[in-house]
Amino acid sequence: MAGRRPLPCPAATHQPFPSPGRTATYAPIVCAVRCIYTPWTNNRHSNRLPRRSHTTHPTYRIIHSSSFFISELQPYSPSSSTNHSYKISSTAQPRATVRPAMAGAFARAALALALGCALAVAAAGQSDWLRAHATFYGGADASGTMGGACGYGNLYAQGYGTRTAALSTALFSDGAACGQCYKLVCDRKTDPTWCKPGVSVTVTATNFCPPNLELPDGGWCNSQRPHFDMAQPAWEKIGIYRGGIIPVIYMRVPCVKKGGVRFSINGHDYFNLVLVTNVAGPGSIRAMDVKGSQSAGWMAMARNWGANWHSLTYLNGQGLSFRVTVTDGQTIVFADLVPRTWRFGQSFASNLQFKL
């Protein structure tokens, strides 16, 4: 038979692989598995199995496998000139050789591995999503969300808009989460009444939702419970207004930003307070250093509050460079970004940005 034809993988029974004339595709749950057949027509080694015709079903071996994937299944033929095989495609790297094994036994093993793959992938996908609840604040135009515990000030001017949220104690991490982005979906399985179906919203952490100390457990934003107090326009993308509070599933996602990272310098002599905004990728900063044009080297800065970092060094009249490391480990040096004529209250935009 000329060429290769895709064939269905067998079910977990004692049935052999299908005859060469049949064509289909087998895709159990998540892992798409495809069998490709070309006949085994030559066996020159007497110590191997006898020659098989096109209408019979040869013995198979696993050429390449891993815990969840089988990447190649071949009729056992030692002839390198007749590269005939059933194949189940994958990208797995570990190798294993099993010879010989009957088709029915392989069918059961293949299906078990495919199901294992599907369950593993599904479990991995589900593990990325976590459960929380979400409320809203700030009014229909989100004007009440301006400012906030991250120090971003006017969220419209800084480019964050109305897709923002205040995080509970469990998520805020004393400001270390400022700038992080989260994708939220209303959990309709838990509350079909107040959830909008088939939609999600991505928000940036710009504020802190404090615990309610008048309640014994601290309320929704206590130190144990993950909670999002979202800007009302963002909340209404996934929830119905009358519901007030909705169950959500959420996951951290990369932040997509336009333009480069921006730096705003505030404070006074011997107290340089630098606000870092418009950070893409992980969105949040792990460490920051500053170097003046007259300085001997880099000087570590400390998180003061939210997204504000400070240095207690006298830097007036010096050109400034910043070295920023974000929470996924990326580091960018913003060399000579600030001219020596800078003044407190000024902002400076770079043309550098972190990768997603």
N, C-alpha and C positions, 0 to 999 in steps of 0.2 A: 504494500500500500504506500502510495507516494504521500509525502508530507506528514504533518502531525495534526491530529484532530483532538479538540478538547472533549473529555468524557466525564460523566458524573462519577464522583467517588462513591463507593458502595456504602450501604447502610451497615449498621452494626449487627450483621447476621452472617450466616455461613455462605451467603451467595458470593460467587466469584465476581471479579471485575467485569464490566459489561463488554460485549463484543465490539470489535473495531468500528462497526457501522453506526453506532449510536453516538449522539452528540448532545451534551448538556453542560450546565455549570452548577457546582455544588458550593453553597456559601452558608455554613452553619453559624447563625447568630452574627458574630462580629468578624471572625476570621474567614476571609474568602479563600476557599481551597479549590484549586483547579487541577484536574488530572489530564495529562496529555499522553497519548499512546502512539507508539510506532512499533511495528512488529519486531520480534526477536527471531531472526531467520538463520542464525549461524551459531554453532557450538562446536568448536574444534578441539575441545579438551575432553578426553574420555573420562576424566575423574569428576566432571561436573554433571549436571542433570542433562538428560537427552534433549535433542532438538524438539522444539514445540512448533506447532502450526499456528496460523493466524486465527484459527477458530477455537483454539484451546487457550487455557489460562495459565501462564507460566508461574514459576516460583519467584518471589520477590525478596529484595533486601532493602533495608533503610540505608541510604547512602549518607544522609545528612540530617541530623535531628538535634533538637534541644528540648528543654522541659515542656514547652508548649507547641513547638512548631516542628513539622517534618518538611524538609525542603526538597527531597528528591527520593523517588521510589523507582527502582529499576528491576526488570526481570534479570535474574543473575546470568549475565553473559560476560565471559572473560575477554571477548573480542573487542579490542579498542576501535576496530574499524566499523563496528556496528553499534553505534551509540543509540540504542533504542531504549526508551524508558517511559514509565509512568512518572509524572512529577507533581509534587504539591509544593507550590511556591511559597517562599518566606525569605526573611533576611537574617535568619538565625546564623550564628557563627560556630558554636560548638559542633563537633563531628562525632558520629557514632556509626558503627557498622554492625549490622545484624544479618547473618546469612545461615541457611536460607530460612524463610518463614512462609507459611501458606497465606494465600490471598485473604481468606476469611479472617484469619488471626490478625493480619495487618489491617484489614478493614475495621475491626473492632478497636485496635490500637490507634488508628488514624482518627476515628471518630472521638475516642476518649481524649486524645491530645487536642483535637479541634475544640471540643467542649471545654477542656481545661483552659485553652487559650482564650476562648470567649469569656469564661468566667473571670479569668485573671484581668483581662482588659476592662471588663465591665466594673470589676471591683476597683481597679486603679482609677477609672473615670469617676466613680462615685466617691472615692476617697478625696478627690480634689474639692468636692462641694461640702460645705459645713452648714450647720443649721443655726439660725438666730431669729430675732424678731426686729421689726422696723416700725418706727413712728415717724412723724414729720414735724417740722417747725419752720418759722421764718416767713410765713405768709405765702400767698399765691405767686408773688413776684420774687420771693426769696430774699427780700430786702433785709429781713431780720437775721440772715445768716452771715452778714458782713462782719469783719473782724475775726473773732474766734481765737481759740487757744493755740493755734499754729502760727498766728501772727501775720497771716497773708493780707490782712487789711481789706481793701475793696476787691472782692472776688471777681467782679466783672472786669476791672482794670487789669488784674493779674492773669486773666484768661481762664479762670476756673468756672465761671458762670454759675448756673443753677444746679449743676450735677455734682453736688457736694453732700457731705454727711459729717455729723459729729459722732465720734466713736465712744463706746463705753470704756470703762476702766480696763476691762479685760483685753481690749484691742488697741487702746491708745498708747500704752506703754510709755507714759510720761513724755509724750511728744515724739518718740522715735518712729511712730507710724505716720506722722504728718507727711502728706504728699502721696501716700500709697493709694492705689486704685483697686476698687472692688467691683466685681460684677454680681448683681443681685437678681434673683428671680423669685417671685411670690410663690409659695408652696401651696399649690391648689389641692394637693392630696390631703393636706392638713386642714385647709380652710378654703373650700371652693366658692364660698359666698362672696368674699371681699378681694379675691385675687383676679387680676386680669390675665387671661390665658395667652400663652405664646409670645410673651414679651419679656425683655430684660432691660436693665439699666446699669450703666457703669458710673460710679461716683468716685470722687477724690476725697480723701480724709483731710478736712480743713479745720476741725473743731473737736472739742471734748465734751462728751455727755457725762456730767458728774453723777455720782450716786445720790439717791434721795435719803439723806441721813435721818429723816423722820420715820422711815420704814425700817423694820427690824432687819430685813435682808438687803437693804440698799436700793430696792426697786429694780427696774429694767437695766439700768446702767451701773450695776454693782460690779465689784471686782472679779466676780466669777462668770457673769453672763455676757456673752458677746451680743451687742445690740447696736443698731444703726438708727440714729435720729437724723433723718434725711431732710434736705431741703424739700419743701412741699412739691415743687414741680417735678423733681426727680422721683419722689415717692408715688406721685399720681401716675407715673408711667407704668407702674406695676400693680398698684392697689386702688381700690375704690374709696373715695373720700370718706364716706360714712363709716367705713370699717375702723378708721383711727389707728389701729395696730394690726399688723399682719405677720404671719410666719414667713420667713424667707430662707432660701438656700443661697450661699454666697461663696465666692472664691476670689482669691487675689489674682489680678491680671496686670500685664504691663501697662504703663501709662503712655499714651500717645500725645505728644506735644508739638506745637508749631514753633519753629525758631529755636534759639539756643537757651542755655541756662542763664538766669538773671541774678544779679547781686545788688542788694540795696544796703548802703552803709549808714548806720545811725550811731548814736551814742555821743561821746565826747573824748577829750584827751585822755589817754591811757585806758579808755574803755571803748573798743571798737565792736559794735554790734552789727553783724552782717546777716541779713535775711536772704535766704536762697530760695528761689521760686522757679517754676516752669521746668521741673526736673522730670525727664522722660525715663522709660525703663522701669526700674523698681519704684521710682518716685521719692523714696525716702533716703536720707543721708546717714551713713555710719560714722564717718570721720571727716574732718576738715582741717586744713593747714593754711597759713598765710605766710608770705614772704615779702618784705619790703625791698625796694631797690637798693637800700643801704644796709640791709640785714645780711648776716653771715650765712643764714640757712633758713630752712622751714621751721615755723613755730606752730605747735599744735594749738588748735582752737577748741573750745568746749561748748557743748550745747547749753545755751542759756535758758531758753524756753521755746517750745514748739519747733519751728524751722529756723530759729535765730541762733547764731553761733557767735561767741565773743572771744576777743583777744585783749589782754591787759597790757599790751606793749604800745609804746608811743610810736605811731606810724604816720603822724602828720607830715606832709611834704614829701612823702615817698610814693613812688609808683608801686602798685600792689599786684601780686600774683596770688592765685588761690589754687589749692590742690584739694579736690573733692573725691571722696570714695563713697559710693552708694552701697546699699545693703546687699546687692548681689556680687559685690567685689570689684566692680568696674571703678577705675580711677582715671580722672582727667585732670590735667594741669592747665589752668587758665592763665597762661603766662602773660605778664604785663597788660592785664586787662584794664586796670584802673590807672589813669595818669597821675602824676605827682601833684597836679593841681586840684585833686578831688576835694570835695567838702562833705561834711555830714549832711545826710538827707538826700544824697544823690543816688541814682540807680545806674547800673551798667549792664548791658546785654552782651553776651558772648555769641559767637557763631558756632560753638561746640555743643554737642548734645550726646547723652548716653544712649546706648543701643537698647532696642526693645528685647 
